[in-house]
Amino acid sequence: MKRAGPLALALACAAAFAASPAAARDRPPGRAGAGTANPSALVAAEIAFARAAREKGQWTAFREFAADGAVMFTPQPVLARAWLKDRANPATALQWQPDTVWMSCDGTLGVTRGTWQRPDGTTGWFTTVWQRQSKGRGKGGYLWLLDQGDSAAAPSAPDDMLHASVGECPARGSRTGPPPGDETAEDDAPPQPPGKTGGGTSRDGTLGWQWSVADNGARLFTVTLRKGGAMVEVLRTQVAAAPAG
């Protein structure tokens, strides 16, 4: 990067937030509520996550930062913590950097997008859904609910801007959040194996996400954000079918 633009400054601030051990999970960012969204907290979570991958091992970090019902794709959907348990770490961890954040008005749910690089020079992109934990493991911080991405034919050009969008807050006293039993709500019941579709909504209803997977591994992921009084699609990613054989 040739100059210290807004992205560098934002990452520096987030790095300071994440400097102490497990800060992204153990330092409460304040009570959730209307207008409390803080996108830099998700950047801090990503920085802490990437640092843990370097220091503890890639899959160890993925499991540590995963919520109990977190989903990843292999290419079919699996419960991440079960799939990652006892999985050997690669000798050198993947590296990644977020460049875009979408967050609900109340700060309970957010999505990050960015790029990754492997030691062999392979590059790609990722999207991760993060949920603020109100109880249990990771209380007060963020753990990821879904992680997905794909390789890219050519590396993305560096961007000096960190892009952040926050959902429009609902009118005081109105309820736009998910109904009881929504997948995004924290649940004490044991996680169930994922099906072919999934998703969720923030508690205030200002951010939503959906995914679907075909039998051949082709995958669709979308994010919607409340803007102008309506839910608007702000991200759509597609992953091609897995190679035969």
C-alpha positions as CSV (number, residue, x, y, z in Angstrom):
1,M,0.0,0.0,0.0
2,K,1.6,3.3,-1.1
3,R,0.0,5.6,1.4
4,A,-1.7,5.6,4.8
5,G,-5.3,6.1,3.6
6,P,-8.5,5.6,5.6
7,L,-8.2,1.8,5.5
8,A,-4.7,1.9,7.1
9,L,-6.0,4.3,9.8
10,A,-9.1,2.2,10.5
11,L,-7.0,-1.0,10.7
12,A,-4.6,0.7,13.0
13,C,-7.4,1.7,15.4
14,A,-8.9,-1.8,15.2
15,A,-5.5,-3.4,15.8
16,A,-5.2,-1.3,19.0
17,F,-8.6,-2.5,20.1
18,A,-7.5,-6.1,19.4
19,A,-4.0,-5.8,20.9
20,S,-4.8,-7.6,24.2
21,P,-5.4,-11.4,24.2
22,A,-8.9,-12.3,23.0
23,A,-10.0,-8.7,23.1
24,A,-12.4,-9.1,20.2
25,R,-14.3,-11.7,22.3
26,D,-13.6,-10.7,25.9
27,R,-13.9,-6.9,25.9
28,P,-17.7,-6.0,25.9
29,P,-18.3,-3.4,23.2
30,G,-21.3,-2.0,25.1
31,R,-24.9,-3.1,25.3
32,A,-26.7,-3.8,22.0
33,G,-29.4,-1.4,21.1
34,A,-30.6,1.1,18.5
35,G,-27.7,3.2,17.1
36,T,-25.0,1.2,18.9
37,A,-23.4,-0.4,15.7
38,N,-19.6,-0.2,15.7
39,P,-18.1,-1.6,12.5
40,S,-14.6,-1.2,13.8
41,A,-15.4,-3.9,16.4
42,L,-15.8,-6.4,13.5
43,V,-12.6,-5.3,12.0
44,A,-11.0,-5.9,15.4
45,A,-12.5,-9.3,15.5
46,E,-11.1,-10.1,12.1
47,I,-7.6,-8.9,13.1
48,A,-7.7,-11.0,16.3
49,F,-9.0,-14.0,14.3
50,A,-6.2,-13.7,11.7
51,R,-3.6,-13.2,14.5
52,A,-4.8,-16.4,16.3
53,A,-4.5,-18.3,13.0
54,R,-0.8,-17.2,12.7
55,E,0.0,-17.9,16.4
56,K,-2.1,-21.0,17.2
57,G,-2.8,-22.5,13.8
58,Q,-5.4,-22.0,11.1
59,W,-8.0,-24.5,12.0
60,T,-7.5,-24.0,15.7
61,A,-8.3,-20.3,15.3
62,F,-11.3,-21.1,13.1
63,R,-12.8,-23.3,15.8
64,E,-12.0,-20.9,18.6
65,F,-13.8,-18.0,16.9
66,A,-16.8,-20.1,15.7
67,A,-20.2,-19.8,17.3
68,D,-21.7,-23.1,18.5
69,G,-24.0,-23.4,15.4
70,A,-21.5,-21.9,12.9
71,V,-21.6,-23.3,9.4
72,M,-18.9,-23.6,6.8
73,F,-18.8,-25.4,3.4
74,T,-16.7,-28.4,2.3
75,P,-18.4,-27.8,-0.3
76,Q,-21.6,-29.0,1.3
77,P,-22.6,-27.3,4.6
78,V,-21.2,-28.7,7.8
79,L,-21.3,-27.6,11.5
80,A,-17.9,-25.9,11.7
81,R,-16.9,-26.8,15.3
82,A,-17.5,-30.5,14.8
83,W,-15.7,-30.5,11.4
84,L,-12.7,-28.6,12.7
85,K,-12.3,-30.6,15.9
86,D,-8.8,-32.3,15.9
87,R,-8.2,-31.2,12.3
88,A,-4.5,-30.8,11.7
89,N,-3.4,-27.2,11.0
90,P,-1.5,-26.4,7.8
91,A,2.2,-25.6,8.3
92,T,1.5,-21.9,7.4
93,A,-1.9,-20.3,8.0
94,L,-4.0,-18.5,5.4
95,Q,-3.7,-14.7,5.6
96,W,-6.7,-12.4,5.1
97,Q,-7.8,-8.8,5.3
98,P,-11.3,-7.4,5.5
99,D,-12.2,-4.5,3.2
100,T,-16.0,-4.1,3.7
101,V,-18.3,-4.3,6.7
102,W,-22.1,-4.3,6.9
103,M,-23.7,-4.1,10.3
104,S,-27.2,-4.0,11.8
105,C,-28.3,-0.8,13.6
106,D,-28.2,-2.5,17.0
107,G,-24.8,-4.0,16.5
108,T,-26.0,-7.6,17.1
109,L,-25.1,-8.9,13.6
110,G,-22.5,-8.0,11.0
111,V,-21.0,-9.3,7.8
112,T,-17.4,-8.8,6.6
113,R,-15.9,-9.2,3.2
114,G,-12.3,-9.3,2.2
115,T,-9.5,-11.1,0.4
116,W,-7.2,-14.0,1.4
117,Q,-3.8,-15.3,0.4
118,R,-2.2,-18.8,0.7
119,P,1.5,-19.4,1.0
120,D,1.5,-20.9,-2.5
121,G,0.3,-17.6,-4.0
122,T,-3.3,-18.7,-4.4
123,T,-5.7,-15.8,-3.7
124,G,-9.4,-15.4,-3.2
125,W,-12.2,-13.7,-1.4
126,F,-14.3,-14.4,1.7
127,T,-17.5,-13.3,3.5
128,T,-18.1,-14.0,7.2
129,V,-21.2,-13.5,9.3
130,W,-20.5,-12.3,12.9
131,Q,-22.9,-12.4,15.8
132,R,-22.5,-10.5,19.1
133,Q,-22.7,-13.1,22.0
134,S,-25.0,-12.2,24.9
135,K,-24.1,-15.2,27.0
136,G,-21.9,-18.2,27.2
137,R,-18.7,-18.7,25.3
138,G,-17.4,-15.3,24.0
139,K,-20.0,-13.3,25.9
140,G,-19.8,-9.6,25.1
141,G,-17.8,-10.1,21.9
142,Y,-18.3,-11.5,18.4
143,L,-18.1,-15.1,17.1
144,W,-18.7,-16.1,13.5
145,L,-21.9,-17.8,12.4
146,L,-20.9,-18.5,8.7
147,D,-17.7,-18.4,6.8
148,Q,-17.5,-18.9,3.0
149,G,-15.5,-17.8,0.0
150,D,-13.7,-18.9,-3.1
151,S,-10.5,-18.6,-5.0
152,A,-10.0,-15.8,-7.6
153,A,-8.2,-16.0,-10.9
154,A,-6.3,-12.8,-10.1
155,P,-5.7,-11.0,-6.9
156,S,-7.9,-8.0,-6.1
157,A,-6.4,-4.6,-6.4
158,P,-5.5,-3.1,-3.0
159,D,-8.1,-0.6,-1.7
160,D,-7.2,2.3,0.6
161,M,-10.8,2.6,1.8
162,L,-12.4,0.5,4.4
163,H,-16.1,0.5,3.4
164,A,-18.7,0.3,6.2
165,S,-22.5,0.4,6.0
166,V,-24.9,0.4,8.9
167,G,-28.6,-0.5,8.7
168,E,-31.1,2.3,9.1
169,C,-32.4,2.2,12.6
170,P,-36.1,1.4,13.0
171,A,-38.4,4.1,14.4
172,R,-38.5,4.1,18.2
173,G,-41.1,1.7,19.6
174,S,-41.5,-0.3,16.3
175,R,-40.5,-3.9,16.0
176,T,-38.8,-5.1,12.9
177,G,-36.7,-7.9,14.3
178,P,-36.9,-11.7,13.7
179,P,-39.7,-13.8,15.1
180,P,-39.0,-16.1,18.0
181,G,-37.0,-19.1,16.9
182,D,-35.0,-17.3,14.1
183,E,-31.8,-19.1,13.3
184,T,-29.7,-16.1,14.3
185,A,-31.0,-16.0,17.8
186,E,-28.7,-17.7,20.4
187,D,-30.1,-21.0,21.4
188,D,-29.2,-23.3,24.2
189,A,-30.3,-26.4,22.3
190,P,-27.5,-28.5,20.6
191,P,-26.7,-27.3,17.1
192,Q,-28.5,-29.3,14.4
193,P,-26.8,-30.4,11.1
194,P,-27.4,-27.8,8.5
195,G,-29.7,-28.4,5.5
196,K,-29.4,-27.0,2.0
197,T,-30.5,-23.5,3.0
198,G,-30.0,-21.2,5.9
199,G,-29.7,-17.7,7.1
200,G,-30.9,-15.3,9.8
201,T,-31.8,-11.7,10.8
202,S,-30.4,-9.3,13.4
203,R,-32.5,-8.7,16.5
204,D,-33.7,-5.4,15.2
205,G,-34.4,-6.7,11.7
206,T,-32.1,-4.2,9.9
207,L,-29.6,-6.9,8.5
208,G,-30.4,-10.3,7.1
209,W,-28.4,-13.0,5.3
210,Q,-29.3,-16.1,3.4
211,W,-27.5,-19.0,1.8
212,S,-28.3,-22.0,-0.3
213,V,-26.3,-24.9,-1.7
214,A,-27.1,-27.2,-4.6
215,D,-26.3,-30.9,-4.7
216,N,-23.3,-30.2,-7.0
217,G,-21.9,-27.7,-4.5
218,A,-22.9,-24.5,-6.2
219,R,-23.6,-21.9,-3.6
220,L,-25.4,-18.6,-3.3
221,F,-25.0,-16.1,-0.5
222,T,-26.9,-12.8,-0.1
223,V,-27.0,-10.0,2.5
224,T,-29.8,-7.4,2.9
225,L,-29.6,-4.2,4.8
226,R,-32.4,-1.8,5.8
227,K,-32.2,1.4,3.8
228,G,-34.9,4.0,3.1
229,G,-37.4,2.0,5.2
230,A,-36.9,-1.2,3.1
231,M,-34.6,-4.2,3.1
232,V,-32.2,-3.8,0.2
233,E,-29.8,-6.4,-1.2
234,V,-26.2,-5.1,-0.6
235,L,-24.2,-8.3,-1.4
236,R,-24.7,-11.3,-3.6
237,T,-21.9,-13.9,-4.1
238,Q,-22.0,-17.1,-6.1
239,V,-19.6,-20.1,-6.0
240,A,-19.5,-22.5,-9.0
241,A,-20.2,-26.2,-8.6
242,A,-17.4,-28.3,-7.3
243,P,-15.3,-30.1,-9.9
244,A,-16.6,-33.6,-10.8
245,G,-14.7,-36.4,-9.2
